[in-house]
């Protein structure tokens, strides 16, 4: 978890507003924690059967299964998406949302994460919510483009949402 306090309703709604997916695509949330963003995605109209939540902590995954009926909750590793996400969903991810504090990881692990997302969502990139006002990732070194989509100073702590996509 990046914070001991759940994300604010405002941040959750703003993240949900950035989601794009075609009818046959899913939204994948990586590192869902207590599920506050998952609930905002559902409230914004993402059908439960089109939301896939990947949570590495078994107790949290069990909690999410109980709290989010109809949502596909996978107890798995966001760095191993090619292995842990069902093959039928590879290439069918409209938006990937990351709540993992990637800024704390070494560059090699950040690259592993980028590669993991690319393996299941080629060319799509991901949204990353973070407590950094500037890009938390060295996006050029990771061959990504970066755009801060949201700044929510009323979140505690204040948060940004960054969109990272493969550089073209």
Phi and psi in radians as a Rosetta constraint file:
Dihedral C 1 N 2 CA 2 C 2 CIRCULARHARMONIC -1.559 0.35
Dihedral N 2 CA 2 C 2 N 3 CIRCULARHARMONIC -0.310 0.35
Dihedral C 2 N 3 CA 3 C 3 CIRCULARHARMONIC -2.589 0.35
Dihedral N 3 CA 3 C 3 N 4 CIRCULARHARMONIC 2.641 0.35
Dihedral C 3 N 4 CA 4 C 4 CIRCULARHARMONIC -1.458 0.35
Dihedral N 4 CA 4 C 4 N 5 CIRCULARHARMONIC -0.153 0.35
Dihedral C 4 N 5 CA 5 C 5 CIRCULARHARMONIC -1.898 0.35
Dihedral N 5 CA 5 C 5 N 6 CIRCULARHARMONIC 2.273 0.35
Dihedral C 5 N 6 CA 6 C 6 CIRCULARHARMONIC -1.037 0.35
Dihedral N 6 CA 6 C 6 N 7 CIRCULARHARMONIC 2.668 0.35
Dihedral C 6 N 7 CA 7 C 7 CIRCULARHARMONIC -1.059 0.35
Dihedral N 7 CA 7 C 7 N 8 CIRCULARHARMONIC 2.561 0.35
Dihedral C 7 N 8 CA 8 C 8 CIRCULARHARMONIC -1.217 0.35
Dihedral N 8 CA 8 C 8 N 9 CIRCULARHARMONIC 2.789 0.35
Dihedral C 8 N 9 CA 9 C 9 CIRCULARHARMONIC -1.003 0.35
Dihedral N 9 CA 9 C 9 N 10 CIRCULARHARMONIC -0.684 0.35
Dihedral C 9 N 10 CA 10 C 10 CIRCULARHARMONIC -1.079 0.35
Dihedral N 10 CA 10 C 10 N 11 CIRCULARHARMONIC -0.845 0.35
Dihedral C 10 N 11 CA 11 C 11 CIRCULARHARMONIC -1.080 0.35
Dihedral N 11 CA 11 C 11 N 12 CIRCULARHARMONIC -0.773 0.35
Dihedral C 11 N 12 CA 12 C 12 CIRCULARHARMONIC -1.054 0.35
Dihedral N 12 CA 12 C 12 N 13 CIRCULARHARMONIC -0.791 0.35
Dihedral C 12 N 13 CA 13 C 13 CIRCULARHARMONIC -1.111 0.35
Dihedral N 13 CA 13 C 13 N 14 CIRCULARHARMONIC -0.678 0.35
Dihedral C 13 N 14 CA 14 C 14 CIRCULARHARMONIC -1.203 0.35
Dihedral N 14 CA 14 C 14 N 15 CIRCULARHARMONIC -0.657 0.35
Dihedral C 14 N 15 CA 15 C 15 CIRCULARHARMONIC -1.098 0.35
Dihedral N 15 CA 15 C 15 N 16 CIRCULARHARMONIC -0.827 0.35
Dihedral C 15 N 16 CA 16 C 16 CIRCULARHARMONIC -1.023 0.35
Dihedral N 16 CA 16 C 16 N 17 CIRCULARHARMONIC -0.598 0.35
Dihedral C 16 N 17 CA 17 C 17 CIRCULARHARMONIC -1.208 0.35
Dihedral N 17 CA 17 C 17 N 18 CIRCULARHARMONIC -0.278 0.35
Dihedral C 17 N 18 CA 18 C 18 CIRCULARHARMONIC -1.598 0.35
Dihedral N 18 CA 18 C 18 N 19 CIRCULARHARMONIC -0.101 0.35
Dihedral C 18 N 19 CA 19 C 19 CIRCULARHARMONIC -1.248 0.35
Dihedral N 19 CA 19 C 19 N 20 CIRCULARHARMONIC 2.366 0.35
Dihedral C 19 N 20 CA 20 C 20 CIRCULARHARMONIC -2.276 0.35
Dihedral N 20 CA 20 C 20 N 21 CIRCULARHARMONIC 2.357 0.35
Dihedral C 20 N 21 CA 21 C 21 CIRCULARHARMONIC -2.791 0.35
Dihedral N 21 CA 21 C 21 N 22 CIRCULARHARMONIC 2.540 0.35
Dihedral C 21 N 22 CA 22 C 22 CIRCULARHARMONIC -1.449 0.35
Dihedral N 22 CA 22 C 22 N 23 CIRCULARHARMONIC 2.934 0.35
Dihedral C 22 N 23 CA 23 C 23 CIRCULARHARMONIC -0.935 0.35
Dihedral N 23 CA 23 C 23 N 24 CIRCULARHARMONIC -0.648 0.35
Dihedral C 23 N 24 CA 24 C 24 CIRCULARHARMONIC -1.638 0.35
Dihedral N 24 CA 24 C 24 N 25 CIRCULARHARMONIC 0.174 0.35
Dihedral C 24 N 25 CA 25 C 25 CIRCULARHARMONIC -1.863 0.35
Dihedral N 25 CA 25 C 25 N 26 CIRCULARHARMONIC 2.788 0.35
Dihedral C 25 N 26 CA 26 C 26 CIRCULARHARMONIC -1.971 0.35
Dihedral N 26 CA 26 C 26 N 27 CIRCULARHARMONIC 2.858 0.35
Dihedral C 26 N 27 CA 27 C 27 CIRCULARHARMONIC -1.838 0.35
Dihedral N 27 CA 27 C 27 N 28 CIRCULARHARMONIC 2.299 0.35
Dihedral C 27 N 28 CA 28 C 28 CIRCULARHARMONIC -2.010 0.35
Dihedral N 28 CA 28 C 28 N 29 CIRCULARHARMONIC 2.153 0.35
Dihedral C 28 N 29 CA 29 C 29 CIRCULARHARMONIC -1.871 0.35
Dihedral N 29 CA 29 C 29 N 30 CIRCULARHARMONIC 2.202 0.35
Dihedral C 29 N 30 CA 30 C 30 CIRCULARHARMONIC -1.902 0.35
Dihedral N 30 CA 30 C 30 N 31 CIRCULARHARMONIC 2.088 0.35
Dihedral C 30 N 31 CA 31 C 31 CIRCULARHARMONIC 1.366 0.35
Dihedral N 31 CA 31 C 31 N 32 CIRCULARHARMONIC 1.022 0.35
Dihedral C 31 N 32 CA 32 C 32 CIRCULARHARMONIC -1.319 0.35
Dihedral N 32 CA 32 C 32 N 33 CIRCULARHARMONIC -0.278 0.35
Dihedral C 32 N 33 CA 33 C 33 CIRCULARHARMONIC 0.995 0.35
Dihedral N 33 CA 33 C 33 N 34 CIRCULARHARMONIC -2.127 0.35
Dihedral C 33 N 34 CA 34 C 34 CIRCULARHARMONIC -1.469 0.35
Dihedral N 34 CA 34 C 34 N 35 CIRCULARHARMONIC -0.152 0.35
Dihedral C 34 N 35 CA 35 C 35 CIRCULARHARMONIC 1.648 0.35
Dihedral N 35 CA 35 C 35 N 36 CIRCULARHARMONIC 0.229 0.35
Dihedral C 35 N 36 CA 36 C 36 CIRCULARHARMONIC -1.124 0.35
Dihedral N 36 CA 36 C 36 N 37 CIRCULARHARMONIC -0.662 0.35
Dihedral C 36 N 37 CA 37 C 37 CIRCULARHARMONIC -1.277 0.35
Dihedral N 37 CA 37 C 37 N 38 CIRCULARHARMONIC -0.669 0.35
Dihedral C 37 N 38 CA 38 C 38 CIRCULARHARMONIC -0.969 0.35
Dihedral N 38 CA 38 C 38 N 39 CIRCULARHARMONIC -0.794 0.35
Dihedral C 38 N 39 CA 39 C 39 CIRCULARHARMONIC -1.130 0.35
Dihedral N 39 CA 39 C 39 N 40 CIRCULARHARMONIC -0.652 0.35
Dihedral C 39 N 40 CA 40 C 40 CIRCULARHARMONIC -1.170 0.35
Dihedral N 40 CA 40 C 40 N 41 CIRCULARHARMONIC -0.642 0.35
Dihedral C 40 N 41 CA 41 C 41 CIRCULARHARMONIC -1.110 0.35
Dihedral N 41 CA 41 C 41 N 42 CIRCULARHARMONIC -0.759 0.35
Dihedral C 41 N 42 CA 42 C 42 CIRCULARHARMONIC -1.111 0.35
Dihedral N 42 CA 42 C 42 N 43 CIRCULARHARMONIC -0.765 0.35
Dihedral C 42 N 43 CA 43 C 43 CIRCULARHARMONIC -1.118 0.35
Dihedral N 43 CA 43 C 43 N 44 CIRCULARHARMONIC -0.517 0.35
Dihedral C 43 N 44 CA 44 C 44 CIRCULARHARMONIC -1.439 0.35
Dihedral N 44 CA 44 C 44 N 45 CIRCULARHARMONIC -0.029 0.35
Dihedral C 44 N 45 CA 45 C 45 CIRCULARHARMONIC 1.914 0.35
Dihedral N 45 CA 45 C 45 N 46 CIRCULARHARMONIC 0.037 0.35
Dihedral C 45 N 46 CA 46 C 46 CIRCULARHARMONIC -1.246 0.35
Dihedral N 46 CA 46 C 46 N 47 CIRCULARHARMONIC 2.075 0.35
Dihedral C 46 N 47 CA 47 C 47 CIRCULARHARMONIC -1.097 0.35
Dihedral N 47 CA 47 C 47 N 48 CIRCULARHARMONIC 2.489 0.35
Dihedral C 47 N 48 CA 48 C 48 CIRCULARHARMONIC -0.919 0.35
Dihedral N 48 CA 48 C 48 N 49 CIRCULARHARMONIC -0.707 0.35
Dihedral C 48 N 49 CA 49 C 49 CIRCULARHARMONIC -1.256 0.35
Dihedral N 49 CA 49 C 49 N 50 CIRCULARHARMONIC -0.163 0.35
Dihedral C 49 N 50 CA 50 C 50 CIRCULARHARMONIC -1.839 0.35
Dihedral N 50 CA 50 C 50 N 51 CIRCULARHARMONIC 0.151 0.35
Dihedral C 50 N 51 CA 51 C 51 CIRCULARHARMONIC -1.949 0.35
Dihedral N 51 CA 51 C 51 N 52 CIRCULARHARMONIC 2.193 0.35
Dihedral C 51 N 52 CA 52 C 52 CIRCULARHARMONIC -2.062 0.35
Dihedral N 52 CA 52 C 52 N 53 CIRCULARHARMONIC 2.189 0.35
Dihedral C 52 N 53 CA 53 C 53 CIRCULARHARMONIC -1.993 0.35
Dihedral N 53 CA 53 C 53 N 54 CIRCULARHARMONIC 2.219 0.35
Dihedral C 53 N 54 CA 54 C 54 CIRCULARHARMONIC -1.949 0.35
Dihedral N 54 CA 54 C 54 N 55 CIRCULARHARMONIC 2.072 0.35
Dihedral C 54 N 55 CA 55 C 55 CIRCULARHARMONIC -2.326 0.35
Dihedral N 55 CA 55 C 55 N 56 CIRCULARHARMONIC 2.207 0.35
Dihedral C 55 N 56 CA 56 C 56 CIRCULARHARMONIC -1.394 0.35
Dihedral N 56 CA 56 C 56 N 57 CIRCULARHARMONIC -0.469 0.35
Dihedral C 56 N 57 CA 57 C 57 CIRCULARHARMONIC -1.469 0.35
Dihedral N 57 CA 57 C 57 N 58 CIRCULARHARMONIC 2.010 0.35
Dihedral C 57 N 58 CA 58 C 58 CIRCULARHARMONIC -0.964 0.35
Dihedral N 58 CA 58 C 58 N 59 CIRCULARHARMONIC -0.791 0.35
Dihedral C 58 N 59 CA 59 C 59 CIRCULARHARMONIC -1.087 0.35
Dihedral N 59 CA 59 C 59 N 60 CIRCULARHARMONIC -0.670 0.35
Dihedral C 59 N 60 CA 60 C 60 CIRCULARHARMONIC -1.187 0.35
Dihedral N 60 CA 60 C 60 N 61 CIRCULARHARMONIC -0.722 0.35
Dihedral C 60 N 61 CA 61 C 61 CIRCULARHARMONIC -1.061 0.35
Dihedral N 61 CA 61 C 61 N 62 CIRCULARHARMONIC -0.743 0.35
Dihedral C 61 N 62 CA 62 C 62 CIRCULARHARMONIC -1.085 0.35
Dihedral N 62 CA 62 C 62 N 63 CIRCULARHARMONIC -0.749 0.35
Dihedral C 62 N 63 CA 63 C 63 CIRCULARHARMONIC -1.055 0.35
Dihedral N 63 CA 63 C 63 N 64 CIRCULARHARMONIC -0.788 0.35
Dihedral C 63 N 64 CA 64 C 64 CIRCULARHARMONIC -1.116 0.35
Dihedral N 64 CA 64 C 64 N 65 CIRCULARHARMONIC -0.683 0.35
Dihedral C 64 N 65 CA 65 C 65 CIRCULARHARMONIC -1.022 0.35
Dihedral N 65 CA 65 C 65 N 66 CIRCULARHARMONIC -0.738 0.35
Dihedral C 65 N 66 CA 66 C 66 CIRCULARHARMONIC -1.260 0.35
Dihedral N 66 CA 66 C 66 N 67 CIRCULARHARMONIC -0.642 0.35
Dihedral C 66 N 67 CA 67 C 67 CIRCULARHARMONIC -1.449 0.35
Dihedral N 67 CA 67 C 67 N 68 CIRCULARHARMONIC -0.361 0.35
Dihedral C 67 N 68 CA 68 C 68 CIRCULARHARMONIC -2.193 0.35
Dihedral N 68 CA 68 C 68 N 69 CIRCULARHARMONIC 1.261 0.35
Dihedral C 68 N 69 CA 69 C 69 CIRCULARHARMONIC -1.009 0.35
Dihedral N 69 CA 69 C 69 N 70 CIRCULARHARMONIC 2.379 0.35
Dihedral C 69 N 70 CA 70 C 70 CIRCULARHARMONIC 1.536 0.35
Dihedral N 70 CA 70 C 70 N 71 CIRCULARHARMONIC -0.255 0.35
Dihedral C 70 N 71 CA 71 C 71 CIRCULARHARMONIC -1.445 0.35
Dihedral N 71 CA 71 C 71 N 72 CIRCULARHARMONIC 2.428 0.35
Dihedral C 71 N 72 CA 72 C 72 CIRCULARHARMONIC -1.414 0.35
Dihedral N 72 CA 72 C 72 N 73 CIRCULARHARMONIC 1.762 0.35
Dihedral C 72 N 73 CA 73 C 73 CIRCULARHARMONIC -1.732 0.35
Dihedral N 73 CA 73 C 73 N 74 CIRCULARHARMONIC 2.140 0.35
Dihedral C 73 N 74 CA 74 C 74 CIRCULARHARMONIC -1.962 0.35
Dihedral N 74 CA 74 C 74 N 75 CIRCULARHARMONIC 2.171 0.35
Dihedral C 74 N 75 CA 75 C 75 CIRCULARHARMONIC -1.451 0.35
Dihedral N 75 CA 75 C 75 N 76 CIRCULARHARMONIC 1.740 0.35
Dihedral C 75 N 76 CA 76 C 76 CIRCULARHARMONIC -2.739 0.35
Dihedral N 76 CA 76 C 76 N 77 CIRCULARHARMONIC -3.050 0.35
Dihedral C 76 N 77 CA 77 C 77 CIRCULARHARMONIC -1.944 0.35
Dihedral N 77 CA 77 C 77 N 78 CIRCULARHARMONIC 2.111 0.35
Dihedral C 77 N 78 CA 78 C 78 CIRCULARHARMONIC -1.067 0.35
Dihedral N 78 CA 78 C 78 N 79 CIRCULARHARMONIC -0.335 0.35
Dihedral C 78 N 79 CA 79 C 79 CIRCULARHARMONIC -1.532 0.35
Dihedral N 79 CA 79 C 79 N 80 CIRCULARHARMONIC -0.036 0.35
Dihedral C 79 N 80 CA 80 C 80 CIRCULARHARMONIC -2.259 0.35
Dihedral N 80 CA 80 C 80 N 81 CIRCULARHARMONIC 0.766 0.35
Dihedral C 80 N 81 CA 81 C 81 CIRCULARHARMONIC -1.096 0.35
Dihedral N 81 CA 81 C 81 N 82 CIRCULARHARMONIC -0.635 0.35
Dihedral C 81 N 82 CA 82 C 82 CIRCULARHARMONIC -1.041 0.35
Dihedral N 82 CA 82 C 82 N 83 CIRCULARHARMONIC -0.563 0.35
Dihedral C 82 N 83 CA 83 C 83 CIRCULARHARMONIC -1.497 0.35
Dihedral N 83 CA 83 C 83 N 84 CIRCULARHARMONIC -0.746 0.35
Dihedral C 83 N 84 CA 84 C 84 CIRCULARHARMONIC -1.591 0.35
Dihedral N 84 CA 84 C 84 N 85 CIRCULARHARMONIC -0.428 0.35
Dihedral C 84 N 85 CA 85 C 85 CIRCULARHARMONIC -1.483 0.35
Dihedral N 85 CA 85 C 85 N 86 CIRCULARHARMONIC 2.304 0.35
Dihedral C 85 N 86 CA 86 C 86 CIRCULARHARMONIC -0.910 0.35
Dihedral N 86 CA 86 C 86 N 87 CIRCULARHARMONIC 2.404 0.35
Dihedral C 86 N 87 CA 87 C 87 CIRCULARHARMONIC -0.949 0.35
Dihedral N 87 CA 87 C 87 N 88 CIRCULARHARMONIC -0.601 0.35
Dihedral C 87 N 88 CA 88 C 88 CIRCULARHARMONIC -1.076 0.35
Dihedral N 88 CA 88 C 88 N 89 CIRCULARHARMONIC -0.332 0.35
Dihedral C 88 N 89 CA 89 C 89 CIRCULARHARMONIC -1.676 0.35
Dihedral N 89 CA 89 C 89 N 90 CIRCULARHARMONIC -0.151 0.35
Dihedral C 89 N 90 CA 90 C 90 CIRCULARHARMONIC -1.122 0.35
Dihedral N 90 CA 90 C 90 N 91 CIRCULARHARMONIC 2.221 0.35
Dihedral C 90 N 91 CA 91 C 91 CIRCULARHARMONIC 1.444 0.35
Dihedral N 91 CA 91 C 91 N 92 CIRCULARHARMONIC 0.040 0.35
Dihedral C 91 N 92 CA 92 C 92 CIRCULARHARMONIC -2.051 0.35
Dihedral N 92 CA 92 C 92 N 93 CIRCULARHARMONIC 0.417 0.35
Dihedral C 92 N 93 CA 93 C 93 CIRCULARHARMONIC -1.709 0.35
Dihedral N 93 CA 93 C 93 N 94 CIRCULARHARMONIC 2.020 0.35
Dihedral C 93 N 94 CA 94 C 94 CIRCULARHARMONIC -1.346 0.35
Dihedral N 94 CA 94 C 94 N 95 CIRCULARHARMONIC -0.845 0.35
Dihedral C 94 N 95 CA 95 C 95 CIRCULARHARMONIC -2.429 0.35
Dihedral N 95 CA 95 C 95 N 96 CIRCULARHARMONIC 2.345 0.35
Dihedral C 95 N 96 CA 96 C 96 CIRCULARHARMONIC -1.906 0.35
Dihedral N 96 CA 96 C 96 N 97 CIRCULARHARMONIC 2.343 0.35
Dihedral C 96 N 97 CA 97 C 97 CIRCULARHARMONIC -2.116 0.35
Dihedral N 97 CA 97 C 97 N 98 CIRCULARHARMONIC 2.274 0.35
Dihedral C 97 N 98 CA 98 C 98 CIRCULARHARMONIC -2.059 0.35
Dihedral N 98 CA 98 C 98 N 99 CIRCULARHARMONIC 2.228 0.35
Dihedral C 98 N 99 CA 99 C 99 CIRCULARHARMONIC -1.941 0.35
Dihedral N 99 CA 99 C 99 N 100 CIRCULARHARMONIC 0.203 0.35
Dihedral C 99 N 100 CA 100 C 100 CIRCULARHARMONIC -1.419 0.35
Dihedral N 100 CA 100 C 100 N 101 CIRCULARHARMONIC 2.331 0.35
Dihedral C 100 N 101 CA 101 C 101 CIRCULARHARMONIC -1.281 0.35
Dihedral N 101 CA 101 C 101 N 102 CIRCULARHARMONIC 1.304 0.35
Dihedral C 101 N 102 CA 102 C 102 CIRCULARHARMONIC -1.068 0.35
Dihedral N 102 CA 102 C 102 N 103 CIRCULARHARMONIC -0.452 0.35
Dihedral C 102 N 103 CA 103 C 103 CIRCULARHARMONIC -1.034 0.35
Dihedral N 103 CA 103 C 103 N 104 CIRCULARHARMONIC -0.442 0.35
Dihedral C 103 N 104 CA 104 C 104 CIRCULARHARMONIC -1.429 0.35
Dihedral N 104 CA 104 C 104 N 105 CIRCULARHARMONIC -0.139 0.35
Dihedral C 104 N 105 CA 105 C 105 CIRCULARHARMONIC -1.688 0.35
Dihedral N 105 CA 105 C 105 N 106 CIRCULARHARMONIC 2.664 0.35
Dihedral C 105 N 106 CA 106 C 106 CIRCULARHARMONIC -1.170 0.35
Dihedral N 106 CA 106 C 106 N 107 CIRCULARHARMONIC 2.762 0.35
Dihedral C 106 N 107 CA 107 C 107 CIRCULARHARMONIC -0.912 0.35
Dihedral N 107 CA 107 C 107 N 108 CIRCULARHARMONIC -0.721 0.35
Dihedral C 107 N 108 CA 108 C 108 CIRCULARHARMONIC -1.071 0.35
Dihedral N 108 CA 108 C 108 N 109 CIRCULARHARMONIC -0.670 0.35
Dihedral C 108 N 109 CA 109 C 109 CIRCULARHARMONIC -1.289 0.35
Dihedral N 109 CA 109 C 109 N 110 CIRCULARHARMONIC -0.631 0.35
Dihedral C 109 N 110 CA 110 C 110 CIRCULARHARMONIC -1.054 0.35
Dihedral N 110 CA 110 C 110 N 111 CIRCULARHARMONIC -0.722 0.35
Dihedral C 110 N 111 CA 111 C 111 CIRCULARHARMONIC -1.135 0.35
Dihedral N 111 CA 111 C 111 N 112 CIRCULARHARMONIC -0.680 0.35
Dihedral C 111 N 112 CA 112 C 112 CIRCULARHARMONIC -1.039 0.35
Dihedral N 112 CA 112 C 112 N 113 CIRCULARHARMONIC -0.719 0.35
Dihedral C 112 N 113 CA 113 C 113 CIRCULARHARMONIC -1.135 0.35
Dihedral N 113 CA 113 C 113 N 114 CIRCULARHARMONIC -0.853 0.35
Dihedral C 113 N 114 CA 114 C 114 CIRCULARHARMONIC -0.990 0.35
Dihedral N 114 CA 114 C 114 N 115 CIRCULARHARMONIC -0.783 0.35
Dihedral C 114 N 115 CA 115 C 115 CIRCULARHARMONIC -1.118 0.35
Dihedral N 115 CA 115 C 115 N 116 CIRCULARHARMONIC -0.658 0.35
Dihedral C 115 N 116 CA 116 C 116 CIRCULARHARMONIC -1.105 0.35
Dihedral N 116 CA 116 C 116 N 117 CIRCULARHARMONIC -0.784 0.35
Dihedral C 116 N 117 CA 117 C 117 CIRCULARHARMONIC -1.135 0.35
Dihedral N 117 CA 117 C 117 N 118 CIRCULARHARMONIC -0.770 0.35
Dihedral C 117 N 118 CA 118 C 118 CIRCULARHARMONIC -1.069 0.35
Dihedral N 118 CA 118 C 118 N 119 CIRCULARHARMONIC -0.551 0.35
Dihedral C 118 N 119 CA 119 C 119 CIRCULARHARMONIC -1.171 0.35
Dihedral N 119 CA 119 C 119 N 120 CIRCULARHARMONIC -0.431 0.35
Dihedral C 119 N 120 CA 120 C 120 CIRCULARHARMONIC -1.987 0.35
Dihedral N 120 CA 120 C 120 N 121 CIRCULARHARMONIC -0.286 0.35
Dihedral C 120 N 121 CA 121 C 121 CIRCULARHARMONIC -2.373 0.35
Dihedral N 121 CA 121 C 121 N 122 CIRCULARHARMONIC 1.129 0.35
Dihedral C 121 N 122 CA 122 C 122 CIRCULARHARMONIC -0.979 0.35
Dihedral N 122 CA 122 C 122 N 123 CIRCULARHARMONIC 2.188 0.35
Dihedral C 122 N 123 CA 123 C 123 CIRCULARHARMONIC 1.395 0.35
Dihedral N 123 CA 123 C 123 N 124 CIRCULARHARMONIC -0.100 0.35
Dihedral C 123 N 124 CA 124 C 124 CIRCULARHARMONIC -1.514 0.35
Dihedral N 124 CA 124 C 124 N 125 CIRCULARHARMONIC -0.567 0.35
Dihedral C 124 N 125 CA 125 C 125 CIRCULARHARMONIC 1.275 0.35
Dihedral N 125 CA 125 C 125 N 126 CIRCULARHARMONIC -2.689 0.35
Dihedral C 125 N 126 CA 126 C 126 CIRCULARHARMONIC -2.808 0.35
Dihedral N 126 CA 126 C 126 N 127 CIRCULARHARMONIC 2.791 0.35
Dihedral C 126 N 127 CA 127 C 127 CIRCULARHARMONIC -1.705 0.35
Dihedral N 127 CA 127 C 127 N 128 CIRCULARHARMONIC 2.397 0.35
Dihedral C 127 N 128 CA 128 C 128 CIRCULARHARMONIC -2.211 0.35
Dihedral N 128 CA 128 C 128 N 129 CIRCULARHARMONIC 2.098 0.35
Dihedral C 128 N 129 CA 129 C 129 CIRCULARHARMONIC -1.708 0.35
Dihedral N 129 CA 129 C 129 N 130 CIRCULARHARMONIC 2.439 0.35
Dihedral C 129 N 130 CA 130 C 130 CIRCULARHARMONIC -2.680 0.35
Dihedral N 130 CA 130 C 130 N 131 CIRCULARHARMONIC 2.858 0.35
Dihedral C 130 N 131 CA 131 C 131 CIRCULARHARMONIC -1.759 0.35
Dihedral N 131 CA 131 C 131 N 132 CIRCULARHARMONIC 0.291 0.35
Dihedral C 131 N 132 CA 132 C 132 CIRCULARHARMONIC -1.687 0.35
Dihedral N 132 CA 132 C 132 N 133 CIRCULARHARMONIC 2.367 0.35
Dihedral C 132 N 133 CA 133 C 133 CIRCULARHARMONIC -1.404 0.35
Dihedral N 133 CA 133 C 133 N 134 CIRCULARHARMONIC -0.534 0.35
Dihedral C 133 N 134 CA 134 C 134 CIRCULARHARMONIC -1.740 0.35
Dihedral N 134 CA 134 C 134 N 135 CIRCULARHARMONIC 2.926 0.35
Dihedral C 134 N 135 CA 135 C 135 CIRCULARHARMONIC -0.977 0.35
Dihedral N 135 CA 135 C 135 N 136 CIRCULARHARMONIC 2.168 0.35
Dihedral C 135 N 136 CA 136 C 136 CIRCULARHARMONIC -1.336 0.35
Dihedral N 136 CA 136 C 136 N 137 CIRCULARHARMONIC -0.249 0.35
Dihedral C 136 N 137 CA 137 C 137 CIRCULARHARMONIC -1.919 0.35
Dihedral N 137 CA 137 C 137 N 138 CIRCULARHARMONIC 2.482 0.35
Dihedral C 137 N 138 CA 138 C 138 CIRCULARHARMONIC -1.361 0.35
Dihedral N 138 CA 138 C 138 N 139 CIRCULARHARMONIC 1.306 0.35
Dihedral C 138 N 139 CA 139 C 139 CIRCULARHARMONIC -1.034 0.35
Dihedral N 139 CA 139 C 139 N 140 CIRCULARHARMONIC -0.595 0.35
Dihedral C 139 N 140 CA 140 C 140 CIRCULARHARMONIC -1.131 0.35
Dihedral N 140 CA 140 C 140 N 141 CIRCULARHARMONIC -0.715 0.35
Dihedral C 140 N 141 CA 141 C 141 CIRCULARHARMONIC -1.147 0.35
Dihedral N 141 CA 141 C 141 N 142 CIRCULARHARMONIC -0.415 0.35
Dihedral C 141 N 142 CA 142 C 142 CIRCULARHARMONIC -1.683 0.35
Dihedral N 142 CA 142 C 142 N 143 CIRCULARHARMONIC 0.137 0.35
Dihedral C 142 N 143 CA 143 C 143 CIRCULARHARMONIC 1.016 0.35
Dihedral N 143 CA 143 C 143 N 144 CIRCULARHARMONIC 0.766 0.35
Dihedral C 143 N 144 CA 144 C 144 CIRCULARHARMONIC -2.131 0.35
Dihedral N 144 CA 144 C 144 N 145 CIRCULARHARMONIC 2.735 0.35
Dihedral C 144 N 145 CA 145 C 145 CIRCULARHARMONIC -1.718 0.35
Dihedral N 145 CA 145 C 145 N 146 CIRCULARHARMONIC 2.722 0.35
Dihedral C 145 N 146 CA 146 C 146 CIRCULARHARMONIC -2.403 0.35
Dihedral N 146 CA 146 C 146 N 147 CIRCULARHARMONIC 2.451 0.35
Dihedral C 146 N 147 CA 147 C 147 CIRCULARHARMONIC -2.536 0.35
Dihedral N 147 CA 147 C 147 N 148 CIRCULARHARMONIC 2.203 0.35
Dihedral C 147 N 148 CA 148 C 148 CIRCULARHARMONIC -1.378 0.35
Dihedral N 148 CA 148 C 148 N 149 CIRCULARHARMONIC 2.036 0.35
Dihedral C 148 N 149 CA 149 C 149 CIRCULARHARMONIC -1.581 0.35
Dihedral N 149 CA 149 C 149 N 150 CIRCULARHARMONIC -0.557 0.35
Dihedral C 149 N 150 CA 150 C 150 CIRCULARHARMONIC -2.487 0.35
Dihedral N 150 CA 150 C 150 N 151 CIRCULARHARMONIC 2.481 0.35
Dihedral C 150 N 151 CA 151 C 151 CIRCULARHARMONIC -2.275 0.35
Dihedral N 151 CA 151 C 151 N 152 CIRCULARHARMONIC 2.133 0.35
Dihedral C 151 N 152 CA 152 C 152 CIRCULARHARMONIC -2.126 0.35
Dihedral N 152 CA 152 C 152 N 153 CIRCULARHARMONIC 1.530 0.35
Dihedral C 152 N 153 CA 153 C 153 CIRCULARHARMONIC -1.158 0.35
Dihedral N 153 CA 153 C 153 N 154 CIRCULARHARMONIC -0.325 0.35
Dihedral C 153 N 154 CA 154 C 154 CIRCULARHARMONIC -1.438 0.35
Dihedral N 154 CA 154 C 154 N 155 CIRCULARHARMONIC -0.161 0.35
Dihedral C 154 N 155 CA 155 C 155 CIRCULARHARMONIC -1.261 0.35
Dihedral N 155 CA 155 C 155 N 156 CIRCULARHARMONIC 2.662 0.35
Dihedral C 155 N 156 CA 156 C 156 CIRCULARHARMONIC -2.088 0.35
Dihedral N 156 CA 156 C 156 N 157 CIRCULARHARMONIC 2.030 0.35
Dihedral C 156 N 157 CA 157 C 157 CIRCULARHARMONIC -1.253 0.35
Dihedral N 157 CA 157 C 157 N 158 CIRCULARHARMONIC 2.863 0.35
Dihedral C 157 N 158 CA 158 C 158 CIRCULARHARMONIC -0.912 0.35
Dihedral N 158 CA 158 C 158 N 159 CIRCULARHARMONIC 2.528 0.35
Dihedral C 158 N 159 CA 159 C 159 CIRCULARHARMONIC -2.326 0.35
Dihedral N 159 CA 159 C 159 N 160 CIRCULARHARMONIC 2.718 0.35
Dihedral C 159 N 160 CA 160 C 160 CIRCULARHARMONIC -2.138 0.35
Dihedral N 160 CA 160 C 160 N 161 CIRCULARHARMONIC 2.717 0.35
Dihedral C 160 N 161 CA 161 C 161 CIRCULARHARMONIC -2.098 0.35
Dihedral N 161 CA 161 C 161 N 162 CIRCULARHARMONIC 2.125 0.35
Dihedral C 161 N 162 CA 162 C 162 CIRCULARHARMONIC -1.900 0.35
Dihedral N 162 CA 162 C 162 N 163 CIRCULARHARMONIC 2.418 0.35
Dihedral C 162 N 163 CA 163 C 163 CIRCULARHARMONIC -1.821 0.35
Dihedral N 163 CA 163 C 163 N 164 CIRCULARHARMONIC 2.111 0.35
Dihedral C 163 N 164 CA 164 C 164 CIRCULARHARMONIC -1.976 0.35
Dihedral N 164 CA 164 C 164 N 165 CIRCULARHARMONIC 2.314 0.35
Dihedral C 164 N 165 CA 165 C 165 CIRCULARHARMONIC -2.376 0.35
Dihedral N 165 CA 165 C 165 N 166 CIRCULARHARMONIC 2.690 0.35
Dihedral C 165 N 166 CA 166 C 166 CIRCULARHARMONIC -0.971 0.35
Dihedral N 166 CA 166 C 166 N 167 CIRCULARHARMONIC 2.318 0.35
Dihedral C 166 N 167 CA 167 C 167 CIRCULARHARMONIC -1.143 0.35
Dihedral N 167 CA 167 C 167 N 168 CIRCULARHARMONIC 2.475 0.35
